[in-house]
Amino acid sequence: MPSRKALIRRPSPRLAEGLVTHGTRVPVDVGLAVEQWLEYGRVLREYGWETVEVDPADDCPDSVFVEDAVVVFRNVALITRPGTPTRRPETTGVEESVARLGASVNWIWEPGTLDGGDVLKIGDTVYVGIGGRTNAAGAQQLRAVFEPLGARVVAVPVSKVLHLKSAVTALPDGTVVGHPPLVDAPSLFPRLLPVPEESGAHVMLLGDGAVLMSASAPKTAELFATLGHEPVLVDIGEFEKLEGCVTCLSVRLRDLYV
């Protein structure tokens, strides 16, 4: 049977030096960030996910955002080529981890760039955001790897936020959720539910109707609860200062046989 594993990576001591692209830089409390990261991992385990720690990358300030280093579809792990050159060393440890877990490994090659945060999977549909950290060549390479596996790849423009998943994610029933001012092309999604808070656009599926989301979006959590979902709130405020969200901090692996 497939197992449910989640890759996570301990924050670098240099986390406070992490990149800020669209927001205003605010001081980051690294000690508090580590506490928030530990709680995030605890919640994953509480909801049935076995956490697998990728080797730390202490010289890479953004390495805790492990999602950007790999995209997984079925049993294939596509190692990314981050759009920011300083982040490219982060992929080595992630590649080693997914290979140990039994994934078939592919890579994005120059001139392609791809950040995992630009990829939203809903069933067999794979949305890929283009315009920020991910370029057209990277999206084309992703299409070449995943379409033979049964994926339908849809390109989406991204200009208002760091990554596609900074603007939209999806609920368990496939409904896309987003904060309207940040969504470039809402018509590309079959259903888009507007949410009242920017951080409310970021949800991660835990299974059985539970959705992990930031404690900074209480109004959106109430909305999801009225729709029959179970909001699970975590405080990730230190990571939000670096444009991070709940999806950035892990890579969920559902289809690997180990």
N, C-alpha and C positions, 0 to 999 in steps of 0.2 A: 504493500500500500504506500502511496506517496506520503511523505512526512511534511509537517509544517515547521519550517525553520525560518529564522530571521537573522540575516547578517547585521551586526552592529559593530561600531568601532569607537573606542574610548576617545574622548576629546583630547586634542593636542594641548600641551601646556601653552602653545602659542595661539590658542583659539581667538584671543582678543584681537589678533592681527588679521583675522579673516576678511575676505572681500566684502565690500558693500557697493552695490552698483546703482540701485534705484532709490535707496533711502539715505537718511542722514546718519553718519556714524555716531554711535552712542557707546560709552564704555561698557565692556563686558566683564562680568564677575566670573572668572574661570572656575573658582571653587564652587559657586552656586550652579554653574552649568554642569559640572560633574555630578552634583546631587540630582539635578533634573534628569540627566542622562541615565543615572542608575534607576530612578523611579520609572522612567520610560521603559527600560528593559524589564523591570519587575512587572509592569502592567502587561507587556507582551506575554510574559511567561504565565501570568494569571489567566490569560485568555487562550492558553493552549499552544503558544508558539515557543519552540525551543530556540533560545538565542545562541548564535554562534559568533564569537568575537573575532573579527579580522585583526591581524597583527597591527598594533598602533603605528601611526606615521607621525611621530612627534614633530618632525620638521615641516609638516604640511598643516597650516592653520585651519584649513577647511575640511580636513580629512574625516571629521565626524559625520559629515554629510555624505555617507557612504552610498546613498542611492545614485549619486551622479557618476559613479565609476562603472556601473554595469546595468544592463537591461536584460531581463530574463523572460523568455517566451517558451512555453512548454519546457523541454529539457535543454534548451540552448541558452547559453550566457554570452551576450554580446558585450565585450569589454569596450568601453567608450574611449574616445579621444577628446577630453574636456576642451571646451572652447577657450579657456584661460590656460596658457601654457604652464604656469606655475602649479596647476592642479594635476598635471599629467602623471607625476610620480605616485599619486594616490592609487592608481589602478593596479599596481603590481601585487600588493597584498590581497586585494579583492579577487584578482584572477586566481591566485593560489588557493584561496578559500573555496571558490565555486568549483574549481577543478577537483579539489579533495572531496567535495560533496557529490561528485558524479556528473556534473554538467558537461555538455559538449561546448567547447569554447570557440568563439569567433571574435574578430577584432574590427574596430573602425580604423581605417588607414588614411594617411594624408592624401589629399587635402581635406578630407572629411573631418568635421568636428561634431561631437554629440555629447550632451550632458543627460544623464538618466532622468533628471528632474523635468526634462522636456518630453517625456514619454508617458502617456496615460493609456493604460490597457483597460478595456471594458469588454469582457468576453473575448471574442476573436478580433475585435477592432482595436487597432493600435493607432492612437493619435500621436503625432510627433510635431512639436512646436519648432518653428523655424524663424530665425531673425535675431536671436540673442546669442546664446552660447552654442547653439546648434545651427549648422549651415545646410544648404541644399544637398551638398555632396554626402554629408553624414546621414541625412534622411534617406537618400537613395541607397546607401549601403545597408541601412537598417531594413529597408524594403526588400533588398535582394536576399538578405538572410532570413527574414521572418515570413515573407509571403509564401515560399515553398512549404512552410509548416502549417499553412492555413490561415495566416493573419491577413486582415484587410487593413492596409496602412493608409491613414488620412493625414495629410499635411495641414497644419494650422499656423497662421501667422501669430507671432508673439512680439510685441513691442512695448507693452506697458508694464511688464513685470519681468523678473529675472528668468523664470522658467514657465513653461506651460502649466505645470502643476502648482505654480504660485497663483494662478488665476482660476483653474478649474480642477476638480476631482470628481468622483462619482460615488453615489450611494449604492447599497447592495442590489437594488433593483435596476441599476444601470442609469438612473437619472443623474445627469451631470449637474453639479452645483457650482455656482460662481458668483463673485461679487461684480455686478454689471460694469462699473467703471473700469475694471481691469481686463475685461474680456474683449479681445480684438474682433473676433468673428463668431458671434453666438449662433448664427444660422448654420454653422457647420455641424452643430450637435443636434441630434433628433429631439432631445428634451433638455432644456436648461432651466433649473430652478434657481431664481435669484436669492441670495442670502444677504442679510443686513450688515454683516461685518466682514472685513477683508480676510481675517484669519478663519472665518467660517467656511471659506471656499476650500479648506484643506481638511480632507477626511481620509482615513486609512481604514480599510475593512479588516476587522478582527475575526469575523465569522459569526454565524447565528444572529445576524441583525445588529451586532455591536459595531460602532464606528468610533475609532480613536480620533480625537480632535483637541484643539488647543483650548485651555481654560480661558483664553482671552476672547472667546466667542460665545458667551452665555446665551445671547438671544438666538443665535443660530442653533445652539444645542436644544433650546426649547422648541424651535420649529421642527427639528428632526424627530424629537420625541413625540410630537403631535402626529407625525407621519408614521409612527410605529417602529422607529429605529431606537436603538439603545446608545445614546451618546456616552462615551467614556472620555472624561476630560483629564488632560495632563498639563502641567505648567511647563512650558518650554520657552519662557520669556527671554532667557539669555540667548537662545538660538534664533529667536525671532528678530533680535537686534542685528543679526547677520543675514537676514532675509531667509532664514530657515523655517521649516514647518514640520509637521508630524511625519510626512512621507519621506522627508530628506534623510531621516536618522536611521533608516533600516531598509533592507531589501528583503521582501518576503518571497520565499521559495516554496511553492506548493506542488510542483510537478516533478520533482526529482525523486527517483527511486534510490534509496540508500540502504 
